[in-house]
Amino acid sequence: MRQRPRARLVTAATLTLVLATGGCSTAGDDPASPGAGAARAGAGGAAVTNCGRELDLERPPKRAVALDQASTETLLELGLQDRMAGTANLKTKIPDRYRDAYSGIPVIAPKIATGEQLRAATPDFVLAASADLYTGDRAGTREELGALDVPTFVSAVDCPQSHAAGKSPFELLFSDYEQLGKVFGVEDRAGKLVEGQRAAVAKAGENASAAARDTKSPSVVYLYSVFNGMPYVAGKTGLPAEMSRIVGARNAFDDVNEDWPEVSWEEVAKRAPDFIVLGDLSERGRPGDSAAEKRAAMAADPLVSKLPAVRDNKIIVVPGIELDPSVRSVHALGLLAEGMKALGHVR
């Protein structure tokens, strides 16, 4: 889920200390240019346009800081752990395949990084999956960091200009990998990553063709969390809506223009989904995060417990973090596709 603002702790003035420049510069906003720019001519440099901001790097970063888990795992997937000076805001355990690479990266903040924590890491490049990590009371705004010659990158998935271009969330993720491949000079690795993930999306999409032969696409409710007894489900703007489309299902809350809206159990019962996807966030450890707690909450509700999807255990469990856009999301997509087959929703 996207982060919520917190009380202002760090002012713009605290960002006036010198950061490691890394020989980079940033240009002003250019909302008309949301896509990737051409590779920069010169020894190892690159120029890309990221969320309306031109980044012109004289050389690949050597001290990158990732402000969240999704960005951290993207760099690890690209084999860039030796170029990382810090990571922050880990929500769950790092997967086994990244553990050795991750072990040598300094954790600058267990939660959301502040400007002071970021400065102490002396980064020459900063990246985040969510634009709201770049605020004056967090790591600093992109403008503040740019004024200190520290280029910043935000995922295209959280960029309004990119959404205006009409690309799907997975295509926006792929554009992130391609841009970062140019920035770090690992375009071959990025290309292989995109190729592999695009193939995974296509395979999951085989369900859509099968489902299209049915008279009605099955509906699904994605239950992300149960907080204070209330369910948080996937709305229209989150990644699960696109995942549903790919596999030939219909997100039951596609009429709610939010990523993860809070709804009522009565409303879940009213939507009467054909199956339910539970996001397991056990490692995060908050009340209502685990799949077991979600099952118990549904069983305890007098209306939801009577739904055929609950009564007949038409439930698919996926890692909750993979329901937000990241390099791991194709894994959840595959689990969704296979789960639909196991439940008989695809012939």
C-alpha positions as CSV (number, residue, x, y, z in Angstrom):
1,M,0.0,0.0,0.0
2,R,1.2,3.5,-0.6
3,Q,2.7,5.3,2.3
4,R,0.7,7.9,4.2
5,P,2.2,11.3,5.0
6,R,3.5,11.8,8.5
7,A,4.3,14.9,10.6
8,R,7.0,17.2,9.1
9,L,10.3,16.5,10.8
10,V,12.9,17.6,8.2
11,T,12.8,21.0,6.6
12,A,14.3,21.9,3.2
13,A,17.0,23.8,4.9
14,T,18.4,20.6,6.3
15,L,19.2,19.4,2.8
16,T,21.7,22.2,2.1
17,L,24.7,20.2,3.2
18,V,26.8,18.9,0.3
19,L,26.0,15.4,-1.0
20,A,28.2,13.3,-3.1
21,T,27.6,14.7,-6.6
22,G,28.8,11.7,-8.7
23,G,29.2,14.0,-11.8
24,C,25.5,14.2,-12.5
25,S,22.9,16.9,-13.2
26,T,19.2,17.1,-13.5
27,A,17.1,19.4,-15.7
28,G,13.8,20.9,-15.1
29,D,10.4,19.2,-15.5
30,D,9.2,18.3,-18.9
31,P,5.8,16.8,-18.6
32,A,5.6,16.3,-22.4
33,S,8.4,13.7,-22.3
34,P,7.5,10.8,-20.0
35,G,9.5,8.1,-21.9
36,A,13.1,7.1,-21.8
37,G,15.6,9.3,-23.5
38,A,18.4,8.1,-25.7
39,A,21.7,6.9,-24.3
40,R,24.1,9.7,-23.7
41,A,27.1,9.9,-26.0
42,G,30.4,9.6,-24.0
43,A,32.2,7.2,-21.8
44,G,29.6,5.3,-19.8
45,G,27.2,8.2,-19.5
46,A,23.4,8.2,-20.2
47,A,20.5,10.6,-20.5
48,V,17.0,9.5,-19.7
49,T,13.7,11.3,-19.0
50,N,12.0,10.0,-15.9
51,C,8.6,11.2,-14.8
52,G,9.0,14.6,-16.6
53,R,12.5,15.2,-15.3
54,E,15.6,14.9,-17.5
55,L,18.5,13.0,-15.9
56,D,21.9,13.5,-17.6
57,L,24.6,11.4,-16.1
58,E,28.2,11.6,-17.0
59,R,29.0,8.2,-15.7
60,P,27.0,5.2,-14.1
61,P,26.2,5.6,-10.4
62,K,28.5,4.0,-7.9
63,R,26.6,4.9,-4.7
64,A,22.9,4.4,-5.4
65,V,20.4,4.5,-2.5
66,A,17.0,2.7,-2.9
67,L,14.3,4.2,-0.7
68,D,12.0,1.2,-0.6
69,Q,12.0,-2.6,-1.0
70,A,10.7,-2.6,-4.6
71,S,13.5,-0.4,-5.8
72,T,16.1,-2.4,-3.8
73,E,15.0,-5.7,-5.3
74,T,15.0,-4.2,-8.8
75,L,18.6,-3.2,-8.5
76,L,19.4,-6.6,-7.0
77,E,17.7,-8.4,-9.9
78,L,19.9,-6.3,-12.2
79,G,23.0,-7.4,-10.3
80,L,23.8,-3.9,-9.0
81,Q,24.4,-4.6,-5.3
82,D,28.0,-3.4,-5.7
83,R,26.7,0.0,-6.8
84,M,24.4,0.5,-3.8
85,A,25.3,2.7,-0.8
86,G,22.0,2.1,1.0
87,T,18.5,0.7,1.3
88,A,15.5,1.6,3.4
89,N,11.9,0.8,4.3
90,L,11.9,-3.0,4.0
91,K,8.4,-4.4,4.5
92,T,9.0,-8.1,4.4
93,K,12.0,-10.4,4.3
94,I,14.3,-10.3,1.2
95,P,13.7,-13.5,-0.9
96,D,16.3,-16.2,-0.7
97,R,17.6,-15.5,-4.2
98,Y,18.6,-11.9,-3.2
99,R,19.8,-12.6,0.3
100,D,23.5,-12.9,-0.3
101,A,23.6,-9.8,-2.5
102,Y,21.5,-7.9,0.0
103,S,23.6,-8.8,3.0
104,G,26.4,-6.3,2.1
105,I,24.1,-3.3,1.5
106,P,23.9,-0.7,4.4
107,V,20.4,-0.2,5.8
108,I,20.2,3.6,6.2
109,A,16.7,3.4,7.7
110,P,14.5,0.5,8.8
111,K,11.4,2.5,7.9
112,I,11.1,5.6,5.7
113,A,14.4,7.4,5.3
114,T,14.8,11.0,6.4
115,G,16.9,13.7,4.7
116,E,19.6,13.3,7.3
117,Q,19.8,9.5,6.8
118,L,20.0,9.9,3.1
119,R,22.8,12.5,3.3
120,A,24.8,10.3,5.6
121,A,24.9,7.7,2.8
122,T,26.4,10.2,0.3
123,P,24.5,9.0,-2.7
124,D,25.2,9.8,-6.3
125,F,21.7,8.5,-7.4
126,V,18.4,7.9,-5.5
127,L,15.5,5.8,-6.6
128,A,12.0,5.0,-5.2
129,A,8.9,3.1,-6.3
130,S,6.6,5.8,-4.8
131,A,6.8,9.5,-5.5
132,D,5.6,10.2,-2.0
133,L,9.0,9.2,-0.5
134,Y,10.3,12.4,-2.1
135,T,8.9,15.0,0.2
136,G,10.5,17.7,2.4
137,D,9.7,15.7,5.6
138,R,11.1,12.5,4.2
139,A,14.1,12.1,1.9
140,G,13.7,15.5,0.4
141,T,11.9,16.6,-2.8
142,R,13.3,15.8,-6.2
143,E,13.9,19.5,-6.7
144,E,15.9,19.8,-3.5
145,L,18.0,16.8,-4.3
146,G,18.4,17.9,-7.9
147,A,19.8,21.3,-6.7
148,L,22.5,19.3,-5.0
149,D,23.4,17.5,-8.2
150,V,21.9,14.2,-6.9
151,P,19.6,12.8,-9.6
152,T,16.4,11.0,-8.5
153,F,14.4,8.3,-10.1
154,V,10.8,7.4,-9.5
155,S,9.0,4.4,-10.9
156,A,6.9,5.1,-14.0
157,V,4.1,3.2,-12.3
158,D,3.7,6.1,-9.9
159,C,4.1,8.8,-12.5
160,P,1.0,10.6,-13.8
161,Q,2.7,11.4,-17.2
162,S,3.3,7.7,-17.8
163,H,-0.3,6.8,-17.1
164,A,-1.4,9.4,-19.5
165,A,0.5,7.5,-22.2
166,G,-1.9,4.6,-21.7
167,K,0.7,1.9,-20.9
168,S,-0.2,-1.0,-18.6
169,P,1.4,-1.3,-15.2
170,F,3.6,-4.1,-16.4
171,E,4.8,-2.2,-19.4
172,L,5.6,0.7,-17.1
173,L,7.7,-1.6,-14.9
174,F,9.5,-2.8,-18.0
175,S,10.3,0.7,-19.0
176,D,11.8,1.2,-15.5
177,Y,14.1,-1.7,-16.0
178,E,15.1,-0.4,-19.4
179,Q,15.8,3.1,-18.1
180,L,17.8,1.8,-15.2
181,G,19.7,-0.4,-17.6
182,K,20.8,2.7,-19.4
183,V,21.6,4.7,-16.2
184,F,23.8,1.9,-14.8
185,G,25.2,0.7,-18.1
186,V,23.7,-2.7,-17.8
187,E,21.3,-2.6,-20.8
188,D,21.9,-6.3,-21.6
189,R,20.8,-7.4,-18.1
190,A,17.8,-5.1,-18.3
191,G,16.8,-6.5,-21.7
192,K,17.0,-10.1,-20.5
193,L,14.9,-9.1,-17.4
194,V,12.2,-7.5,-19.6
195,E,12.2,-10.4,-22.0
196,G,11.7,-12.9,-19.2
197,Q,9.0,-11.0,-17.5
198,R,7.2,-10.2,-20.7
199,A,7.1,-13.9,-21.4
200,A,5.7,-14.6,-17.9
201,V,2.9,-12.1,-18.5
202,A,2.1,-13.7,-21.9
203,K,1.9,-17.1,-20.3
204,A,-0.4,-15.9,-17.6
205,G,-2.5,-14.3,-20.4
206,E,-3.2,-17.6,-21.9
207,N,-6.0,-17.8,-19.2
208,A,-7.6,-14.8,-20.8
209,S,-8.2,-16.6,-24.1
210,A,-9.7,-19.5,-22.3
211,A,-11.9,-17.4,-20.0
212,A,-13.1,-15.4,-23.0
213,R,-14.8,-18.6,-24.2
214,D,-17.0,-18.5,-21.1
215,T,-20.2,-16.5,-21.1
216,K,-19.1,-14.6,-18.0
217,S,-15.6,-13.8,-16.7
218,P,-15.2,-14.9,-13.1
219,S,-15.1,-12.0,-10.5
220,V,-12.4,-11.8,-7.9
221,V,-11.9,-9.8,-4.7
222,Y,-8.3,-9.1,-3.6
223,L,-8.1,-8.8,0.2
224,Y,-4.9,-7.0,1.0
225,S,-5.4,-6.3,4.7
226,V,-7.8,-6.4,7.6
227,F,-7.2,-3.3,9.8
228,N,-9.3,-2.7,12.8
229,G,-11.7,-5.4,11.5
230,M,-12.2,-3.6,8.2
231,P,-11.2,-5.1,4.8
232,Y,-8.9,-3.3,2.4
233,V,-9.4,-4.6,-1.2
234,A,-8.0,-3.9,-4.6
235,G,-9.7,-1.0,-6.4
236,K,-9.5,0.2,-10.0
237,T,-6.1,1.9,-10.0
238,G,-4.0,-0.8,-8.4
239,L,-2.0,-3.5,-10.1
240,P,-4.5,-6.3,-9.4
241,A,-7.0,-4.7,-11.7
242,E,-4.5,-5.2,-14.6
243,M,-3.6,-8.7,-13.3
244,S,-7.3,-9.6,-13.5
245,R,-7.6,-8.4,-17.0
246,I,-4.5,-10.4,-18.1
247,V,-5.8,-13.7,-16.7
248,G,-9.4,-13.2,-17.9
249,A,-11.0,-12.3,-14.6
250,R,-12.9,-9.2,-13.4
251,N,-11.9,-7.2,-10.3
252,A,-15.1,-6.9,-8.2
253,F,-14.1,-3.4,-7.0
254,D,-13.1,-2.0,-10.4
255,D,-15.7,0.8,-9.8
256,V,-13.6,2.3,-6.9
257,N,-11.0,4.7,-8.2
258,E,-8.4,3.9,-5.6
259,D,-5.5,1.4,-5.2
260,W,-6.5,-0.2,-1.9
261,P,-9.8,1.3,-0.6
262,E,-11.3,0.4,2.7
263,V,-14.7,-1.2,2.3
264,S,-17.2,-3.0,4.4
265,W,-17.7,-6.7,4.8
266,E,-21.3,-6.1,3.7
267,E,-20.0,-4.7,0.4
268,V,-17.7,-7.7,-0.1
269,A,-20.7,-10.0,0.4
270,K,-22.8,-7.9,-2.0
271,R,-20.2,-8.2,-4.8
272,A,-20.4,-12.1,-4.4
273,P,-17.0,-12.8,-6.0
274,D,-16.4,-16.2,-7.7
275,F,-13.1,-16.4,-5.9
276,I,-10.9,-14.5,-3.5
277,V,-7.2,-13.7,-3.5
278,L,-5.6,-13.2,-0.1
279,G,-2.5,-11.1,0.1
280,D,-0.3,-12.8,2.8
281,L,1.7,-10.1,4.7
282,S,2.6,-12.3,7.6
283,E,6.2,-11.0,7.7
284,R,5.0,-7.4,8.1
285,G,3.4,-8.5,11.3
286,R,0.5,-6.1,11.7
287,P,-2.9,-7.2,13.0
288,G,-4.9,-8.7,10.1
289,D,-1.9,-9.1,7.8
290,S,-1.6,-12.9,7.6
291,A,-3.6,-15.1,5.3
292,A,-4.8,-17.1,8.3
293,E,-6.2,-13.9,10.0
294,K,-8.0,-12.9,6.8
295,R,-9.6,-16.4,6.5
296,A,-10.7,-16.1,10.1
297,A,-12.2,-12.6,9.6
298,M,-14.2,-13.9,6.6
299,A,-15.4,-16.9,8.5
300,A,-16.5,-14.7,11.4
301,D,-18.6,-12.4,9.3
302,P,-22.2,-13.6,9.1
303,L,-22.6,-12.5,5.4
304,V,-19.2,-13.2,3.9
305,S,-19.0,-16.6,5.6
306,K,-22.0,-17.7,3.5
307,L,-20.4,-16.8,0.2
308,P,-19.7,-19.8,-2.0
309,A,-16.2,-18.6,-2.5
310,V,-15.6,-18.7,1.2
311,R,-17.7,-21.8,2.0
312,D,-16.1,-23.8,-0.9
313,N,-12.6,-22.5,-0.2
314,K,-12.2,-20.9,-3.6
315,I,-9.3,-18.9,-2.3
316,I,-5.9,-18.2,-3.8
317,V,-3.1,-17.0,-1.4
318,V,-0.2,-14.9,-2.9
319,P,2.5,-12.9,-1.2
320,G,0.9,-9.5,-0.4
321,I,3.9,-7.4,-1.3
322,E,3.7,-8.8,-4.8
323,L,0.3,-7.2,-5.3
324,D,2.0,-3.9,-5.5
325,P,4.1,-3.2,-8.6
326,S,7.6,-4.6,-8.3
327,V,10.1,-7.0,-10.0
328,R,8.3,-9.8,-8.1
329,S,4.7,-9.0,-9.4
330,V,5.0,-11.5,-12.3
331,H,5.3,-14.2,-9.6
332,A,1.9,-13.3,-8.1
333,L,0.5,-13.1,-11.6
334,G,1.6,-16.7,-12.3
335,L,0.1,-17.9,-9.0
336,L,-3.2,-16.2,-9.9
337,A,-3.2,-17.9,-13.3
338,E,-2.5,-21.3,-11.9
339,G,-4.9,-20.8,-9.1
340,M,-7.7,-20.0,-11.5
341,K,-7.0,-23.2,-13.3
342,A,-7.0,-25.2,-10.1
343,L,-10.3,-23.7,-9.1
344,G,-11.9,-24.6,-12.4
345,H,-12.3,-21.1,-13.8
346,V,-10.3,-21.8,-16.9
347,R,-10.8,-24.9,-19.0
